[in-house]
């Protein structure tokens, strides 16, 4: 899976850091946008290169479409009888 800014295509390195409102600094892509200290989930992420904001999920490229994931057959949660 490729991670890149949807506005400028900048690809963050493993050492890139974002800061939460609680003051904790971490790589937001290691946790899917959730701060490991206060557990706040950030729906938007600011690009460290172009400074523009985008939905966090839009940074993830090459993901299968949601419809394809829903087409997967799942076993029933309970058994008859």
KEBAVO-975699 format. One record per residue: residue in three letters; x, y, z of N, C-alpha, C, O in turn; residue number from 1. Coordinates in Angstrom, 3 decimals, m for minus. Each point is the difference from the previous one (the first is absolute). Example, Ala and Ser with C-alpha at 12.3 -4.5 7.8 and 13.67 -1.06 7.14 Angstrom:
// KEBAVO-975699
<site 'Ala' <13.190 m5.690 7.800> <m0.890 1.190 0.000> <0.900 1.200 0.000> <1.036 m0.019 0.665> 1>
<site 'Ser' <m1.386 1.069 m1.385> <0.820 1.190 0.060> <m0.770 1.090 0.730> <0.509 1.108 0.169> 2>
// end
This chain:
// KEBAVO-975699
<site 'Unk' <0.845 m1.174 0.000> <m0.845 1.174 0.000> <0.891 1.239 0.000> <0.976 0.084 0.745> 1>
<site 'Unk' <m1.327 0.849 m1.577> <0.744 1.253 m0.097> <m0.691 1.052 0.866> <m1.227 0.110 m0.006> 2>
<site 'Unk' <2.021 0.662 0.750> <m0.524 1.112 0.805> <0.585 1.279 m0.574> <1.218 0.166 m0.054> 3>
<site 'Unk' <m2.093 0.739 m0.375> <0.448 1.255 m0.607> <m1.074 1.067 0.142> <m1.192 m0.301 0.052> 4>
<site 'Unk' <1.632 1.551 0.008> <m0.926 1.125 0.079> <m0.883 0.023 m1.252> <0.514 m0.040 m1.117> 5>
<site 'Unk' <m1.820 0.103 1.292> <m0.890 0.054 m1.159> <0.082 1.308 m0.767> <m0.478 0.080 m1.131> 6>
<site 'Unk' <1.074 0.945 1.723> <0.091 1.305 m0.672> <1.306 0.173 m0.794> <m0.009 0.536 m1.108> 7>
<site 'Unk' <1.149 m1.001 1.696> <1.292 0.246 m0.662> <0.823 m1.266 m0.241> <1.078 0.068 m0.592> 8>
<site 'Unk' <m1.574 m1.220 1.044> <0.642 m1.304 m0.183> <1.250 m0.219 0.848> <0.732 m0.964 m0.224> 9>
<site 'Unk' <m0.474 1.847 1.199> <1.138 m0.200 0.905> <m0.210 m1.287 0.781> <m1.098 m0.265 0.490> 10>
<site 'Unk' <2.163 m0.541 m0.374> <m0.062 m1.260 0.733> <0.748 0.139 1.319> <1.212 0.215 m0.003> 11>
<site 'Unk' <m1.908 m0.334 1.131> <0.665 0.155 1.290> <0.973 m1.155 0.274> <m0.257 m1.146 m0.366> 12>
<site 'Unk' <1.370 1.475 1.015> <0.965 m1.011 0.408> <m0.405 m0.548 1.368> <m0.894 0.539 0.653> 13>
<site 'Unk' <1.544 m1.587 m0.238> <m0.286 m0.579 1.318> <0.338 0.972 1.121> <m0.566 m0.096 1.089> 14>
<site 'Unk' <1.479 1.032 m1.337> <0.404 0.955 1.036> <m0.880 1.258 0.040> <0.192 0.849 0.871> 15>
<site 'Unk' <m1.160 m0.711 m1.804> <m0.897 1.167 m0.011> <m0.860 m0.020 1.263> <m0.429 m1.061 0.452> 16>
<site 'Unk' <0.182 2.244 0.112> <m0.749 0.096 1.251> <m1.083 1.073 m0.097> <0.207 1.066 m0.580> 17>
<site 'Unk' <m1.368 m1.376 1.164> <m1.111 0.936 0.144> <m0.230 0.179 1.490> <0.366 m0.870 0.790> 18>
<site 'Unk' <m0.965 1.983 m0.394> <m0.237 0.264 1.415> <m1.493 0.096 0.266> <m0.722 0.727 m0.683> 19>
<site 'Unk' <0.274 m1.466 1.680> <m1.409 m0.007 0.417> <m0.280 1.238 0.855> <0.921 0.665 0.476> 20>
<site 'Unk' <m2.189 m0.375 m0.294> <m0.392 1.111 0.872> <0.413 m0.248 1.451> <0.082 0.945 0.784> 21>
<site 'Unk' <0.179 m2.207 m0.416> <0.462 m0.317 1.359> <1.504 0.221 0.154> <0.539 m0.105 1.102> 22>
<site 'Unk' <0.140 0.413 m2.221> <1.438 0.265 0.044> <0.877 m1.166 m0.403> <1.210 0.164 m0.153> 23>
<site 'Unk' <m1.794 m1.340 m0.023> <0.790 m1.180 m0.377> <0.390 0.064 m1.474> <m0.804 0.397 m0.843> 24>
<site 'Unk' <2.039 m0.788 0.537> <0.516 m0.007 m1.365> <0.244 m1.444 m0.435> <0.643 m0.766 0.717> 25>
<site 'Unk' <m1.153 0.398 m1.887> <0.154 m1.372 m0.503> <m0.271 m0.020 m1.501> <m0.443 0.994 m0.575> 26>
<site 'Unk' <0.712 m2.137 m0.053> <m0.324 m0.165 m1.412> <m1.451 m0.461 m0.084> <m0.326 m1.128 0.368> 27>
<site 'Unk' <m0.532 2.006 m0.851> <m1.438 m0.246 m0.032> <m0.382 m1.224 m0.826> <m1.058 m0.590 0.217> 28>
<site 'Unk' <1.917 0.205 m1.165> <m0.320 m1.150 m0.841> <0.343 m1.322 0.669> <m0.394 m1.060 m0.487> 29>
<site 'Unk' <1.116 1.109 1.588> <0.258 m1.216 0.773> <m1.253 m0.462 0.741> <m0.116 m1.169 0.367> 30>
<site 'Unk' <m0.822 2.094 m0.148> <m1.185 m0.309 0.812> <m1.315 0.335 m0.698> <m1.048 0.030 0.646> 31>
<site 'Unk' <1.085 0.218 m1.941> <m1.232 0.313 m0.720> <m0.629 1.303 0.426> <m1.216 0.164 m0.109> 32>
<site 'Unk' <2.028 0.778 0.598> <m0.499 1.313 0.385> <m0.422 0.120 1.450> <m0.502 1.049 0.400> 33>
<site 'Unk' <0.688 m2.088 0.402> <m0.388 0.039 1.404> <1.222 0.248 0.877> <0.991 m0.727 m0.079> 34>
<site 'Unk' <m1.068 1.751 0.909> <1.099 0.337 0.901> <0.179 m1.120 1.023> <m0.962 m0.376 0.670> 35>
<site 'Unk' <2.181 m0.166 m0.537> <0.205 m1.075 0.970> <m0.056 0.462 1.454> <m0.159 m0.826 0.898> 36>
<site 'Unk' <0.287 2.130 m0.650> <m0.055 0.486 1.387> <m1.440 0.231 0.461> <m0.423 m0.571 1.005> 37>
<site 'Unk' <m0.330 1.397 m1.727> <m1.353 0.366 0.459> <m1.112 m0.749 m0.735> <m1.165 0.104 0.383> 38>
<site 'Unk' <1.506 m0.857 m1.431> <m0.926 m0.822 m0.789> <m0.940 0.810 m0.886> <m0.974 m0.550 m0.515> 39>
<site 'Unk' <1.241 1.845 0.323> <m0.812 0.798 m0.914> <0.285 m0.449 m1.428> <1.157 m0.155 m0.391> 40>
<site 'Unk' <m2.216 m0.051 m0.384> <0.155 m0.352 m1.407> <m0.142 1.264 m0.830> <m1.001 0.710 0.083> 41>
<site 'Unk' <2.016 m0.448 m0.878> <0.032 1.195 m0.852> <m0.536 m0.375 m1.373> <0.597 m0.813 m0.706> 42>
<site 'Unk' <m1.714 1.401 0.336> <m0.609 m0.293 m1.303> <0.767 0.656 m1.136> <m0.023 m0.494 m1.127> 43>
<site 'Unk' <0.706 1.605 1.409> <0.770 0.695 m1.027> <1.468 0.032 0.389> <0.350 0.012 1.180> 44>
<site 'Unk' <0.500 0.001 m2.197> <1.451 0.045 0.205> <0.573 1.110 m0.862> <m0.340 0.132 m1.176> 45>
<site 'Unk' <1.213 0.664 1.775> <0.653 1.083 m0.739> <1.294 m0.508 m0.617> <0.799 m0.654 0.669> 46>
<site 'Unk' <m0.597 0.953 m1.933> <1.228 m0.395 m0.694> <1.164 0.839 0.521> <m0.100 1.222 0.102> 47>
<site 'Unk' <1.194 m1.885 0.223> <1.173 0.710 0.484> <0.753 0.695 m1.133> <0.859 0.843 0.260> 48>
<site 'Unk' <m1.167 m1.183 m1.513> <0.656 0.628 m1.147> <m0.790 1.197 m0.527> <0.543 1.100 m0.096> 49>
<site 'Unk' <m1.824 m1.299 m0.247> <m0.792 1.083 m0.600> <m0.864 0.736 1.019> <m0.585 1.035 m0.321> 50>
<site 'Unk' <0.497 m1.559 1.555> <m0.763 0.600 1.102> <m1.514 m0.053 m0.181> <m0.723 0.600 0.795> 51>
<site 'Unk' <0.221 m1.295 m1.811> <m1.448 m0.096 m0.213> <m0.568 m1.178 0.800> <0.691 m0.980 0.276> 52>
<site 'Unk' <m1.973 1.109 0.086> <m0.699 m1.023 0.774> <m0.798 m0.900 m0.932> <m0.574 0.464 m0.985> 53>
<site 'Unk' <0.543 m1.761 1.305> <m0.800 m0.981 m0.737> <m0.543 m1.016 0.992> <0.549 m0.181 1.087> 54>
<site 'Unk' <m1.628 m0.476 m1.471> <m0.480 m1.096 0.821> <1.118 m1.026 0.156> <0.699 m0.320 m0.961> 55>
<site 'Unk' <m0.537 m0.189 2.174> <1.079 m0.947 0.256> <m0.099 m1.218 m0.925> <1.009 m0.463 m0.531> 56>
<site 'Unk' <m2.212 m0.044 0.346> <m0.197 m1.188 m0.828> <0.430 0.234 m1.449> <0.385 m0.950 m0.682> 57>
<site 'Unk' <m0.441 2.189 0.202> <0.376 0.298 m1.384> <1.497 m0.101 m0.250> <0.428 0.011 m1.154> 58>
<site 'Unk' <0.373 m0.110 2.201> <1.449 m0.173 m0.153> <0.368 m1.416 m0.420> <1.084 m0.222 m0.540> 59>
<site 'Unk' <m1.968 m0.736 0.780> <0.289 m1.404 m0.293> <m0.397 m0.308 m1.436> <m1.163 0.140 m0.377> 60>
<site 'Unk' <2.136 m0.558 m0.416> <m0.226 m0.294 m1.417> <0.139 m1.501 m0.234> <0.619 m0.705 0.797> 61>
<site 'Unk' <m1.187 0.231 m1.875> <0.062 m1.407 m0.395> <m0.786 m0.913 0.933> <0.300 m1.190 0.094> 62>
<site 'Unk' <m1.298 1.729 0.595> <m0.871 m0.833 0.824> <m1.098 m0.589 m0.880> <m0.416 0.632 m0.971> 63>
<site 'Unk' <m0.059 m1.832 1.297> <m1.112 m0.536 m0.788> <m1.255 0.829 0.247> <m0.161 0.549 1.090> 64>
<site 'Unk' <m0.724 m0.445 m2.063> <m1.248 0.732 0.207> <m0.807 m0.643 1.125> <0.055 m1.214 0.194> 65>
<site 'Unk' <m0.791 2.019 0.534> <m0.809 m0.503 1.113> <m0.974 m1.063 m0.497> <m0.227 m0.993 0.691> 66>
<site 'Unk' <m0.349 1.179 m1.868> <m0.950 m0.975 m0.537> <0.647 m1.371 m0.151> <m0.649 m1.017 0.247> 67>
<site 'Unk' <1.912 0.973 m0.648> <0.697 m1.275 m0.147> <0.158 m0.686 1.347> <m0.084 m1.226 0.083> 68>
<site 'Unk' <0.311 1.994 0.969> <0.127 m0.582 1.331> <m1.330 m0.560 0.485> <m0.030 m1.019 0.689> 69>
<site 'Unk' <m1.068 1.678 m1.043> <m1.322 m0.437 0.426> <m0.470 m1.246 m0.728> <m0.876 m0.707 0.497> 70>
<site 'Unk' <1.439 0.423 m1.664> <m0.397 m1.166 m0.778> <0.567 m1.297 0.554> <m0.429 m1.078 m0.412> 71>
<site 'Unk' <1.373 1.151 1.329> <0.602 m1.184 0.580> <m1.035 m0.740 0.843> <m0.666 0.597 0.845> 72>
<site 'Unk' <0.540 m1.895 m1.083> <m0.953 m0.785 0.784> <0.521 m0.227 1.392> <1.179 m0.297 0.191> 73>
<site 'Unk' <m2.047 0.435 0.776> <0.366 m0.223 1.399> <m0.843 m1.141 0.556> <m1.149 m0.188 m0.400> 74>
<site 'Unk' <1.724 m0.562 1.317> <m0.739 m1.070 0.662> <m1.014 0.630 0.938> <0.246 1.086 0.524> 75>
<site 'Unk' <m1.380 m1.737 m0.299> <m0.975 0.549 0.944> <0.585 0.079 1.411> <0.870 m0.792 0.363> 76>
<site 'Unk' <m1.343 1.731 0.411> <0.505 0.211 1.351> <m0.502 m1.064 0.970> <0.534 m0.128 1.102> 77>
<site 'Unk' <m1.543 m0.630 m1.490> <m0.559 m1.036 0.868> <m0.353 m1.218 m0.847> <m0.169 0.093 m1.216> 78>
<site 'Unk' <0.067 m1.204 1.870> <m0.360 m1.243 m0.701> <m1.442 m0.371 0.338> <m0.475 0.238 1.110> 79>
<site 'Unk' <m0.210 m0.826 m2.089> <m1.371 m0.457 0.241> <0.015 m1.225 0.909> <0.870 m0.866 m0.098> 80>
<site 'Unk' <m1.873 0.825 0.994> <m0.306 m1.143 0.762> <0.852 m0.453 1.038> <m0.296 m1.003 0.649> 81>
// end
